[in-house]
Amino acid sequence: MKEEIYISTDIEADGPIPGPYSMLSFASAAFTADKRMHGTFEANLETLPGATEHPDTMTWWQSQPVAWQACRSNLQPPDVAMQKYLNWLQALPGKPVFVGYPAAYDFMFVYWYLINFTGKRPFSHAALDIKTLAMALLKSSYRGSSKRNMPKHWFDKNLKHTHKALDDAIEQGILFCNIWQEIRAKKK
């Protein structure tokens, strides 16, 4: 059986759901459980034909001009980007498990785009939520397991959450690996 490879993924969008709204950019960083990164993928996407922008999301984007500019440069058609992403996933040395923060939001977009533009589901339904993993380790409520309540040693102080998809995918991947390593250490 192939070893699992954890695909920490972050997306940026112009609305709350795929289809009526577009995924603007996404990035993934592939990690094995020992915290080794095996590569990254990123793409900025053209918007979907006929899609609109959600006013609340666009108001939020106004507070993030650097991230907005970053996700609106070097645009690719979604069908081209998703095929490249599928090829990248399939070339990785392991069975991919999607990792997100929050997984429900990011996975929804990535899964919809993969199905819509490639017809494939390389993750099957394997989506791991970092906050849920933290909740179990902290023995806390879900809402009480936010980043501000997580131990500082779970974070790499050199990585910042910038709302640029690749930065955030790497930051979240390191967070996942640190939590996972602590869980595994407690099992010994």
HELIX and SHEET records of a PDB file:
HELIX    1   1 PRO A   55  GLN A   62  1                                   8    
HELIX    2   2 PRO A   65  CYS A   71  1                                   7    
HELIX    3   3 PRO A   78  ALA A   91  1                                  14    
HELIX    4   4 ALA A  103  THR A  118  1                                  16    
HELIX    5   5 ILE A  130  LEU A  138  1                                   9    
HELIX    6   6 ARG A  143  SER A  145  5                                   3    
HELIX    7   7 LYS A  147  ASN A  149  5                                   3    
HELIX    8   8 LYS A  152  TRP A  154  5                                   3    
HELIX    9   9 ALA A  165  LYS A  187  1                                  23    
SHEET    1   A 6 LEU A  75  GLN A  76  0                                        
SHEET    2   A 6 MET A  37  LEU A  45  1                                        
SHEET    3   A 6 MET A  23  PHE A  31 -1                                        
SHEET    4   A 6 GLU A   4  ALA A  13 -1                                        
SHEET    5   A 6 LYS A  95  GLY A 100  1                                        
SHEET    6   A 6 ALA A 127  ASP A 129  1                                        
END                                                                             
